Amino acid sequence: MKTLVAQAEATKPSGHWWFGYEVFEKDGDFSLVIHTSTYDGIRRSSHHATPEQPMTSLTKQGALDEAALKTADYARAVLGLKEN
């Protein structure tokens, strides 16, 4: 059975985009779904979720760290920013 391990959403927008993620665990393997949303006031006006992707981390903490890095990389790509 797949279990939701963690979910997070940015506390402020990047431009008009908000980014977040969900980390799932099934049989000791972790996977990631990255979410991109825009809001019209307090209502969500658009939403996109990436296909679920496998993660390489073997621990929950490792999966959380990996999720944060992959989500940041994804956000930079969407925003057209280069890596630091």
C-alpha positions as CSV (number, residue, x, y, z in Angstrom):
1,M,0.0,0.0,0.0
2,K,1.3,3.4,-0.9
3,T,1.5,5.9,2.0
4,L,1.8,9.7,1.9
5,V,5.0,10.4,3.9
6,A,5.1,14.2,3.6
7,Q,3.7,17.1,1.7
8,A,4.7,20.8,1.6
9,E,3.9,24.0,-0.3
10,A,5.9,27.2,-0.5
11,T,4.9,29.9,2.1
12,K,5.2,32.6,-0.6
13,P,4.9,32.6,-4.4
14,S,7.7,32.7,-6.9
15,G,6.3,35.3,-9.3
16,H,2.7,34.1,-9.5
17,W,3.6,30.4,-9.1
18,W,3.4,28.4,-5.9
19,F,5.4,25.1,-5.8
20,G,5.0,22.1,-3.5
21,Y,5.5,18.4,-3.4
22,E,4.2,15.1,-2.0
23,V,6.5,12.2,-1.0
24,F,5.1,8.7,-1.0
25,E,6.5,5.4,0.3
26,K,5.6,1.9,-0.8
27,D,7.5,-1.1,0.3
28,G,10.5,1.0,1.4
29,D,10.8,2.9,-1.9
30,F,10.0,6.6,-2.1
31,S,8.5,8.6,-4.9
32,L,7.8,12.2,-5.6
33,V,5.0,14.3,-7.2
34,I,5.8,18.0,-7.7
35,H,2.8,20.5,-7.8
36,T,2.7,23.9,-9.5
37,S,-0.3,26.2,-8.8
38,T,-1.4,29.7,-9.3
39,Y,-4.0,31.5,-7.2
40,D,-6.6,34.1,-7.9
41,G,-6.8,35.8,-4.5
42,I,-7.3,32.8,-2.2
43,R,-8.7,30.4,-4.7
44,R,-6.6,28.1,-6.8
45,S,-6.9,29.1,-10.5
46,S,-4.6,26.5,-12.0
47,H,-2.8,23.4,-11.0
48,H,-0.3,21.0,-12.5
49,A,1.2,17.9,-11.0
50,T,4.2,16.0,-12.5
51,P,3.9,12.3,-13.0
52,E,5.0,10.3,-10.0
53,Q,8.8,9.8,-10.1
54,P,11.0,7.3,-8.2
55,M,13.5,8.7,-5.7
56,T,16.9,7.3,-4.9
57,S,16.8,7.9,-1.1
58,L,16.7,5.0,1.2
59,T,15.4,6.9,4.3
60,K,12.6,9.3,5.0
61,Q,14.9,12.1,5.8
62,G,16.9,11.5,2.7
63,A,13.6,11.5,0.7
64,L,12.6,14.8,2.2
65,D,16.0,16.4,1.4
66,E,15.8,14.9,-2.2
67,A,12.2,16.2,-2.6
68,A,13.3,19.7,-1.6
69,L,16.2,19.7,-4.0
70,K,14.2,18.3,-6.9
71,T,11.3,20.7,-6.3
72,A,13.8,23.7,-6.3
73,D,15.4,22.5,-9.5
74,Y,11.9,22.1,-11.1
75,A,10.8,25.6,-9.9
76,R,14.0,27.2,-11.4
77,A,13.3,25.4,-14.7
78,V,9.7,26.6,-14.8
79,L,10.8,30.2,-13.9
80,G,13.6,30.1,-16.5
81,L,16.3,30.7,-13.8
82,K,19.8,29.2,-14.0
83,E,21.2,27.2,-11.1
84,N,23.4,29.1,-8.7
